[in-house]
Amino acid sequence: MNKEQLQEAIKYHNRLYWEDNNPEITDIEYDSLINQLKSIDPTNYLVVDVDGPIAVGDTIKHPKMMLSLDKAFSLEEILKWGSKIIRSPKEKFSLSPKFDGIASTYYHKKQLLVTRGRDGLHGENVTHKLPLIDLESDQDAASTDIIGEVLVKKSEFKNTKATRKSGEPFKTERNMAAGIMTPARKDTAELIGIVKLTMVDYKKFEISTEYQYLEKNWETIVERFKDSDYPLDGVVIRVTDEQYHESLGVTSHHPRGSIAFKFNDNSKRTIVRDIKWQVGRTRKLTPVAVIDPIVVNGVTIESPTLHNAKRVIDFNLHIGDIAYVSRHGDVIPHVDSIEPGDNRVPIKIDNCPNCDGALDYQEPELYCLNLDCGGSLVRQLVHAVKTVSIEELGEPTIQKMVDDLEVKSLADILSLEYEDILTLDGFAETSANTLYDNIQLVIKKVEDWKILASLNIKGIGKTLAKQLFSKMTFSELTNLSLEELEMQPNFSFERSYTLIKGLEENSELIGELYGLMSVVNTKLTAADTRKTICFSGSLPQKKSFYKSIADTKGLNVVASVTSKLTYLVSSGEQTSKLDKAQKRGIPILTIEEFLEL
């Protein structure tokens, strides 16, 4: 291939690997293309881009989402989880330490280190931290992407003199790893020789066992993992058969074929003084323990969650009992165990604490049967307005709308006039105008998946709503049979039935929302294959003039430069858009060339 053909081939395969997560060639074949181009043009931007790091602070999209894991806090929970997915007692599971660090991926093709990121799909580029990091892996880092954890070893933590930027000392190994790894910290060169981080490959310490021997071998495996120089907060258990693991699918949060067991070594003892019941948007009551304040890992805890009514029953919990409380992941307060106290008072709850309505226990949850439960309604509306992206509208204001304006649905909020908002306590002309304008912005444009995700249907959040509407319209969804819906990824019989029932119950609201808002059809938008064009620099005429010409020629005008851009029209000024287009090999047109298209 000549230079131009090599460039096009590399750009094509870069796009498949980094954006579409659908590579067509092996790593060896890809490296061969790079080496061929390097031999022809050693300074070519594509060669430099592969061999050099991306700008510090860039957000990088992972080829495959790095999901969180579901949590278990006892061996019994793990065995119960495993019993639901094994094909036989001989099903093999891989166990590995759950390191207490920063989940990251080292991409060998770009010598690029990227954190997991908050959503597991877009991580932060921390390649500039590599001089501080030792890689521990049995895999070949020169030819394989390494997924693991960047951490500070216990021995290193004891001896290091590294501090926060403020000069304060780090309290734990994980605090130090997070503090050093943040992209905002730019003193990498100064830290060389002062602090050493380690990136541990998840696969390095895997131990395999069959399900039938898991309980027998459990204590030995856990102790073996704990007896190491690595900070740990648990054990990861994963179905060994990779193909079967993938076939089990994922939820919007975690893969079904893996689970994490969390250590509870930091539990503190306290007394349960009361139980408060919080009503959620699905009318589910969540018990929260009121305890004598305790300090766990530097944080004062006064009200840890009990998660569901079944835990109260299983604990045989009474007021006055002794509770052992920890912070899972050093974040969430959690009641690990209960011991009977000296003066025990039974816990009684006969009616909903918000509306005094009747209750129904559907193991493991307790529900309020009143469909108009006030506490539930407010939380449902909070979820709905957040989902459709109405800014400046929080729970206190929604509570006022429910109380003073008799708002009962998202449609009611969208129908509010400026004068209605002005009557709410605490709203003056400016604040009322701001909220009204934000509501109008949503009315003018909202994606169809946001409407579905706002309906508070159990188990149907943003991820699944996006998945469905990338393939079908709202009308097509409502016409699916139960069997057809079950064929969609991540849709069990129960979830499919719940969705169909939820659509039926919300049919009137859906009609109102479609009548009020201009809805963007995700399926049709995704199918829009028009060529794209972007304008850069000071142009002779207003950009609206050029946009109207582009529209008549079937070109879609976009605001930014991505690898999918078809053309960049440049005034000749050296801008950041022009830099990006040149780097990515996007065709660049002058104004005259654009007009001649």
C-alpha positions in Angstrom: 0.0 0.0 0.0 1.1 3.6 -0.6 1.2 6.3 2.1 -2.4 7.5 1.4 -3.8 4.0 1.5 -2.0 3.2 4.8 -3.3 6.4 6.3 -6.9 5.6 5.4 -6.5 2.0 6.6 -5.1 3.1 10.0 -7.8 5.8 10.5 -10.4 3.2 9.6 -9.1 0.6 12.1 -8.6 3.3 14.8 -12.2 4.2 14.5 -13.3 0.5 14.7 -11.1 0.0 17.8 -11.6 3.2 19.8 -15.1 4.3 18.9 -17.1 1.3 17.6 -15.4 -1.4 19.8 -15.5 -3.7 16.8 -11.9 -4.3 15.6 -11.5 -6.3 12.3 -7.8 -7.1 12.5 -5.4 -8.5 15.1 -3.0 -6.4 17.1 -0.1 -7.8 15.1 -1.8 -6.8 11.8 -2.5 -3.3 13.1 1.2 -2.9 14.3 2.3 -4.0 10.8 0.3 -1.1 9.2 1.9 1.3 11.7 5.4 0.1 11.0 4.8 0.3 7.2 3.7 3.9 7.5 6.6 4.7 9.9 9.1 3.4 7.3 7.6 5.7 4.7 6.9 8.8 6.9 8.5 8.6 10.4 6.9 11.9 11.5 3.4 11.2 10.2 0.8 12.4 12.6 -0.8 9.0 12.8 2.5 7.4 13.8 3.1 10.1 16.4 -0.5 9.7 17.7 0.0 6.0 18.2 3.4 6.3 19.8 2.7 9.3 21.9 0.3 10.0 24.7 -3.0 12.0 24.3 -3.1 15.4 26.0 -3.3 15.3 29.8 -6.8 15.7 31.1 -8.5 14.4 28.0 -11.5 12.1 28.5 -11.0 8.8 26.7 -13.8 6.5 25.6 -13.1 2.9 26.5 -13.6 0.3 23.7 -15.7 -1.6 26.2 -17.5 -0.3 29.3 -15.8 -1.0 32.6 -18.8 -1.9 34.7 -19.0 -1.9 38.5 -19.7 -5.1 40.3 -22.7 -6.2 42.4 -21.8 -6.5 46.1 -22.1 -9.4 48.6 -21.2 -9.1 52.3 -21.3 -12.7 53.4 -20.4 -16.2 52.0 -24.1 -17.1 52.2 -24.9 -14.3 49.7 -22.1 -15.5 47.3 -23.3 -19.1 47.4 -26.9 -18.0 46.8 -25.8 -15.9 43.8 -23.7 -18.7 42.4 -26.5 -21.2 42.8 -28.6 -19.2 40.4 -26.1 -19.2 37.6 -24.2 -22.5 37.7 -24.9 -25.1 35.1 -23.7 -27.9 37.4 -21.9 -28.1 40.8 -18.6 -28.4 38.8 -19.0 -24.8 37.4 -15.6 -23.1 37.7 -15.2 -19.7 39.2 -12.1 -17.5 39.2 -11.3 -15.6 42.4 -9.0 -12.7 42.6 -8.3 -9.9 45.2 -10.4 -6.8 45.1 -7.7 -4.2 45.2 -8.4 -0.9 47.0 -7.0 1.5 44.4 -8.0 3.2 41.1 -9.4 1.0 38.4 -7.5 1.7 35.2 -6.6 0.3 31.7 -3.2 0.4 30.0 -3.8 0.5 26.2 -0.7 -0.9 24.7 -1.3 0.5 21.2 -1.1 4.1 22.4 1.0 3.6 25.5 -2.0 5.1 27.2 -3.2 4.8 30.8 -6.8 5.6 31.4 -8.9 5.5 34.6 -12.2 3.7 34.7 -14.1 7.0 35.0 -17.4 7.7 36.7 -19.6 6.0 34.2 -17.2 3.2 33.3 -17.2 4.3 29.6 -15.3 7.6 29.7 -12.1 7.6 31.7 -9.5 10.3 32.3 -6.1 10.1 30.6 -3.4 9.7 33.3 -0.6 8.6 31.0 1.7 11.3 32.5 1.7 9.3 35.7 3.4 6.3 34.1 6.9 7.3 35.4 5.6 6.7 38.9 4.0 3.3 38.2 5.4 -0.2 38.2 3.3 -2.7 36.1 2.8 -6.1 37.7 1.4 -8.5 35.1 2.1 -12.0 33.7 0.7 -10.8 30.3 2.8 -9.1 27.7 2.1 -5.4 28.1 3.6 -4.7 24.7 0.9 -6.6 22.9 -2.0 -6.8 25.3 -4.3 -4.2 27.0 -3.9 -4.6 30.7 -6.9 -4.0 33.0 -6.2 -3.6 36.6 -5.8 -1.4 39.6 -3.3 1.4 40.3 -2.6 1.3 44.1 0.0 2.1 46.8 1.4 -1.0 48.5 1.2 -1.1 52.3 5.0 -1.1 52.6 5.4 1.9 50.2 2.7 3.8 52.1 4.6 3.4 55.4 7.8 4.7 54.0 6.7 7.4 51.5 7.0 11.1 52.2 4.5 12.1 49.6 1.7 14.4 50.8 -1.4 16.1 49.5 -0.8 19.3 47.4 -1.8 21.2 50.6 1.1 19.4 52.5 -1.3 17.3 54.6 -0.5 13.6 54.9 -2.6 10.9 53.3 -4.7 8.8 55.7 -4.9 5.6 53.7 -3.2 3.8 50.8 -6.3 4.4 48.6 -6.4 8.1 49.5 -2.8 8.4 48.4 -3.4 6.5 45.1 -6.4 8.7 44.3 -4.6 11.9 45.3 -1.5 11.1 43.2 -3.5 9.8 40.2 -5.8 12.8 39.8 -5.1 14.4 36.4 -5.2 17.9 38.0 -2.0 17.1 39.9 0.9 18.1 37.6 4.0 17.5 39.8 4.8 14.0 38.4 8.5 14.8 37.8 8.9 16.1 41.4 7.3 12.9 42.8 9.7 10.5 41.1 11.7 8.8 43.8 9.3 10.0 46.5 6.3 7.9 45.8 5.9 4.6 43.9 2.5 3.4 42.6 1.8 -0.1 41.3 -0.6 -1.2 38.6 -1.7 -4.8 39.3 -3.2 -6.9 36.6 -6.5 -8.4 37.8 -5.5 -11.7 36.2 -2.2 -12.0 38.0 -3.5 -13.5 41.3 -6.5 -15.5 40.0 -7.4 -18.7 41.8 -9.8 -21.2 40.3 -12.2 -23.4 42.1 -15.4 -25.3 41.4 -18.7 -24.2 42.9 -19.0 -27.4 44.9 -15.7 -26.6 46.7 -16.2 -22.9 47.0 -17.5 -23.0 50.6 -14.8 -25.4 51.7 -12.0 -23.4 50.2 -13.4 -19.9 50.9 -11.6 -19.1 54.2 -8.2 -20.4 52.9 -8.5 -18.3 49.7 -9.5 -15.1 51.6 -6.7 -15.4 54.1 -4.2 -16.0 51.3 -5.3 -12.8 49.6 -5.2 -10.8 52.8 -1.7 -12.0 53.5 -0.1 -9.7 50.9 1.4 -6.3 50.6 -1.6 -5.0 48.6 -4.4 -2.9 50.1 -7.6 -5.0 49.6 -11.2 -4.4 50.4 -12.6 -7.8 49.2 -12.6 -10.6 46.7 -13.9 -10.7 43.1 -15.7 -13.9 42.1 -16.2 -14.5 38.4 -17.5 -17.3 36.1 -14.4 -18.7 34.5 -16.0 -19.7 31.2 -15.7 -16.4 29.3 -18.3 -17.2 26.7 -20.8 -18.3 29.3 -19.9 -15.2 31.4 -20.8 -13.0 28.4 -24.0 -14.9 27.7 -25.3 -14.1 31.2 -25.4 -10.5 30.2 -25.3 -7.3 32.2 -27.6 -4.9 34.1 -27.2 -1.2 33.7 -24.7 -1.4 36.6 -22.9 -4.7 36.7 -22.3 -8.0 34.8 -24.4 -10.9 36.1 -21.5 -13.4 35.9 -19.3 -11.6 38.5 -19.8 -10.4 42.0 -17.6 -8.7 44.7 -17.3 -9.8 48.3 -16.6 -6.9 50.6 -14.5 -7.2 53.7 -16.0 -5.9 57.0 -12.8 -5.5 59.0 -13.5 -1.9 59.9 -16.8 -2.5 61.8 -17.5 -0.4 64.9 -19.9 -1.2 67.7 -22.9 1.0 68.6 -26.5 1.0 69.9 -29.7 1.2 67.7 -31.9 3.9 69.2 -34.7 4.0 66.5 -35.7 3.0 63.0 -36.8 5.5 60.4 -38.6 4.5 57.2 -37.9 6.4 54.0 -40.5 6.2 51.2 -38.9 6.0 47.7 -40.3 6.9 44.3 -41.6 3.4 43.8 -43.4 3.6 47.2 -40.8 1.2 48.6 -40.0 1.8 52.3 -36.3 1.7 53.2 -35.4 1.3 56.9 -32.6 3.5 58.3 -31.1 2.9 61.7 -30.7 5.7 64.1 -27.6 4.9 66.2 -25.3 6.4 68.7 -22.8 8.3 66.6 -19.6 6.4 65.8 -16.4 7.4 63.8 -15.4 4.9 61.1 -12.3 5.8 59.1 -12.5 9.4 60.1 -16.2 9.8 59.3 -19.0 10.2 61.8 -21.9 7.9 61.2 -25.3 8.4 62.7 -27.9 6.8 60.3 -26.7 3.7 58.3 -29.1 2.1 55.9 -30.6 -1.4 56.5 -31.5 -1.6 52.8 -34.8 -3.4 53.0 -37.4 -4.8 55.3 -36.1 -8.4 55.0 -32.8 -7.4 56.7 -34.8 -6.1 59.7 -36.6 -9.4 59.9 -33.5 -11.5 59.3 -31.6 -9.6 62.0 -34.6 -9.9 64.4 -33.8 -6.3 65.0 -35.1 -4.5 68.1 -34.6 -1.0 69.4 -31.7 -1.2 71.9 -29.8 -3.9 70.0 -26.0 -3.7 69.4 -25.1 -2.9 65.8 -21.7 -3.4 64.0 -21.4 -0.8 61.4 -18.8 -0.3 58.6 -18.3 1.9 55.5 -18.3 -0.3 52.4 -15.7 0.9 50.0 -14.9 3.6 52.6 -18.1 5.4 51.4 -21.5 3.8 52.3 -22.4 3.3 55.9 -23.7 -0.3 56.3 -25.0 -2.4 59.2 -23.0 -5.7 59.1 -24.4 -7.6 62.0 -26.7 -7.3 65.1 -26.4 -8.6 68.6 -29.3 -8.6 71.1 -29.2 -5.7 73.5 -30.1 -5.7 77.2 -33.3 -3.6 76.8 -35.0 -4.6 73.6 -38.1 -2.9 72.2 -39.9 -4.5 69.1 -40.0 -2.5 65.9 -43.6 -1.9 64.7 -44.8 -0.3 61.5 -48.4 -0.6 60.6 -48.9 2.2 58.2 -47.0 4.4 55.7 -45.1 7.2 57.6 -45.9 9.6 54.8 -49.5 9.1 54.0 -50.8 6.6 56.7 -51.7 4.2 53.9 -51.8 0.5 54.2 -48.5 -1.5 53.7 -47.7 -4.7 51.8 -44.7 -6.9 52.3 -43.3 -8.3 49.0 -40.1 -10.0 50.1 -37.6 -8.5 50.5 -39.4 -5.1 50.3 -42.2 -3.3 52.2 -44.4 -1.1 50.0 -47.0 1.6 50.5 -50.2 0.6 48.7 -51.4 4.2 48.3 -50.7 5.1 44.6 -51.0 8.8 45.6 -48.5 8.6 48.5 -47.1 12.1 48.9 -43.6 11.1 49.8 -43.4 8.8 46.8 -44.9 11.3 44.4 -42.3 13.9 45.2 -39.4 11.5 44.7 -41.0 10.2 41.5 -41.1 13.8 40.2 -37.6 14.5 41.3 -36.4 11.5 39.3 -38.6 12.6 36.3 -37.3 16.2 36.1 -33.7 15.1 36.5 -34.1 12.5 33.7 -35.5 15.0 31.2 -32.9 17.6 32.3 -35.0 20.4 33.8 -32.4 22.6 35.5 -32.9 24.6 38.7 -35.7 22.3 39.9 -35.0 20.4 43.2 -37.0 18.5 45.7 -38.0 21.5 47.9 -39.5 23.3 44.9 -41.3 20.2 43.7 -42.7 19.7 47.2 -44.1 23.2 47.0 -45.6 22.4 43.5 -47.3 19.3 44.9 -48.6 21.1 48.0 -49.6 24.5 46.4 -50.2 23.8 42.7 -51.6 20.3 43.0 -48.9 19.0 40.6 -49.2 15.2 40.2 -47.1 14.4 37.1 -44.3 15.5 34.9 -46.9 16.7 32.4 -48.3 19.0 35.1 -44.9 20.5 35.6 -44.4 21.1 31.9 -47.8 22.8 31.7 -47.0 25.4 34.4 -47.2 29.0 33.3 -44.8 31.7 34.5 -47.5 33.1 36.7 -48.0 29.7 38.4 -44.3 29.5 39.3 -44.3 33.1 40.6 -46.9 32.1 43.2 -44.6 29.6 44.9 -43.0 30.7 48.1 -39.5 32.0 47.6 -39.8 32.8 43.9 -39.4 36.3 42.6 -39.5 37.5 38.9 -35.9 36.5 38.1 -36.0 33.0 39.6 -39.5 32.3 38.2 -38.3 33.4 34.7 -35.2 31.2 35.0 -37.2 28.1 35.9 -39.9 28.8 33.3 -37.2 29.2 30.6 -35.6 25.9 31.6 -38.9 24.1 31.4 -39.5 25.6 27.9 -36.1 24.3 26.8 -37.1 20.8 27.6 -40.4 21.2 25.9 -38.7 22.3 22.7 -36.5 19.2 22.5 -36.3 16.0 24.4 -35.0 12.5 23.4 -37.7 9.7 23.4 -35.6 7.5 25.7 -35.7 10.2 28.4 -39.5 10.0 28.5 -39.4 6.2 29.1 -36.7 6.6 31.7 -38.7 9.3 33.5 -41.8 7.0 34.1 -40.4 5.4 37.2 -41.0 1.9 35.9 -39.0 -0.5 38.1 -35.8 -1.7 36.5 -36.0 0.7 33.5 -33.4 3.4 33.7 -31.4 5.5 31.2 -29.2 2.7 30.0 -32.0 0.3 29.0 -34.2 3.0 27.7 -31.3 4.2 25.3 -30.8 0.5 24.3 -34.4 0.1 23.3 -34.8 3.3 21.4 -31.7 2.9 19.4 -33.6 0.0 17.7 -37.2 1.1 17.9 -39.7 3.9 18.2 -42.1 4.4 21.2 -44.9 3.1 19.0 -42.9 0.0 18.0 -42.1 -0.6 21.7 -45.7 -0.5 22.8 -46.7 -3.0 20.1 -44.0 -5.6 21.2 -45.3 -8.8 22.7 -43.9 -10.2 25.9 -42.0 -12.9 24.0 -40.5 -10.3 21.6 -39.4 -8.0 24.4 -37.7 -10.9 26.2 -35.5 -11.3 23.1 -34.0 -7.9 23.8 -30.6 -7.9 25.6 -30.8 -7.7 29.4 -34.6 -8.3 29.4 -35.8 -11.2 31.6 -39.4 -12.4 31.7 -39.9 -10.3 34.9 -38.4 -7.1 33.5 -40.3 -7.5 30.2 -43.6 -8.0 32.1 -42.9 -5.1 34.4 -42.2 -2.8 31.4 -45.3 -3.8 29.4 -47.5 -3.3 32.6 -45.8 0.0 33.2 -46.4 1.3 29.7 -50.1 0.4 30.0 -50.4 2.1 33.4 -48.6 5.2 32.0 -50.3 5.3 28.6 -52.2 8.5 29.4 -49.2 10.3 30.8 -47.1 9.2 27.7 -49.7 10.7 25.4 -49.7 14.0 27.4 -45.9 14.2 27.3 -45.8 13.6 23.6 -48.4 16.3 23.1 -46.5 18.8 25.2 -42.9 18.2 24.0 -41.0 18.1 20.7 -39.7 14.5 20.9 -36.4 13.5 19.1 -36.7 10.0 17.7 -33.4 8.3 18.7 -33.8 5.4 16.2 -34.1 7.9 13.2 -31.3 10.1 14.6 -29.0 7.1 14.9 -29.8 6.1 11.3 -29.0 9.6 10.0 -26.0 8.9 7.7 -25.7 12.3 6.2 -22.2 13.7 5.7 -21.1 16.2 8.4 -19.4 19.5 8.0 -17.9 22.0 10.5 -16.8 25.6 10.0 -13.7 27.2 11.5 -12.4 30.7 11.9 -13.9 34.1 10.9 -15.9 33.7 7.7 -16.8 36.4 5.2 -20.5 35.9 5.7 -22.5 34.9 8.8 -22.3 31.2 9.5 -26.1 31.0 9.1 -25.5 31.8 5.4 -23.1 28.8 5.0 -25.3 26.6 7.1 -28.3 27.2 4.8 -26.2 26.2 1.8 -25.0 23.0 3.6 -28.6 22.2 4.4 -29.7 22.4 0.8 -26.9 20.0 -0.2 -27.8 17.5 2.5 -24.8 18.2 4.7 -25.3 18.1 8.5 -23.6 21.1 10.2 -21.9 20.2 13.5 -20.2 22.3 16.1 -17.1 20.3 16.9 -14.4 18.2 15.2 -14.5 14.4 15.7 -13.0 11.5 13.8 -16.4 11.1 12.1 -16.4 14.5 10.6 -16.6 14.5 6.7 -15.3 18.0 6.0 -13.8 21.0 7.9 -14.3 24.4 6.1 -11.5 26.7 7.2 -11.2 30.5 6.8 -7.4 30.0 6.9 -6.9 30.9 10.5 -5.0 28.5 12.7 -7.7 27.4 15.2 -8.0 24.4 17.6 -10.6 22.9 15.2 -8.1 23.1 12.3 -5.4 21.5 14.5 -7.7 18.6 15.4 -8.8 18.1 11.7 -5.2 18.1 10.5 -4.2 15.7 13.2 -7.0 13.3 12.4 -6.6 13.5 8.6 -10.0 15.1 8.0 -10.4 16.8 4.5 -10.1 20.6 4.9 -11.8 22.9 2.4 -11.4 26.6 1.8 -14.5 28.7 1.5 -14.2 28.6 -2.3 -13.9 24.8 -2.4 -16.9 24.5 -0.1 -19.0 26.7 -2.4 -17.9 24.6 -5.4 -19.0 21.3 -3.8 
